[in-house]
């Protein structure tokens, strides 16, 4: 029996266009969450300290970092700007 690497398995699964699209969307969400986590850790901030800086609650930061909420576009744009990021949008090829 041939062993399949994780990369091979992923490539096979992503041949399904619907799964590939879901994967790409989830990857984008995880990138945004990663920015919040990295910023907080690089600046030695607690969730409470970051929440005060962004004008929200500690609970909201916790839920965002755990991917348990769907924050508004306004919150994301304002928060990312406050943390020194800007959003860039590129057209995807389907």
Steps between C-alpha positions, in 0.01 A plus 500: 500500500642837397538758774343835426658819629288772654583721202384233254182447698429876510560534125264211429226642722536849350428369152137535608431866411243544776741373765782707353287814525407426861865434580611834352231690691595333827866571432420871462310501830789328675742758360298784655480317833876442483558875458308572822685227693843599368444870564386434855792270579766717331379799702465301825133590529234308684163456334367767738772748401442440130124528543541843663728613217241386243193621689343161558480240776743231611231244426475622140878466452491151652216389273672652195827319579307173533305565177171495688363829365455669166619858563365785295699635209516837675651340812760311294602801292523729803683244714749402233570868429555565872748210507687638196348289223294579195274273304583426140249329274595304192272350238518123496491282192229238499 
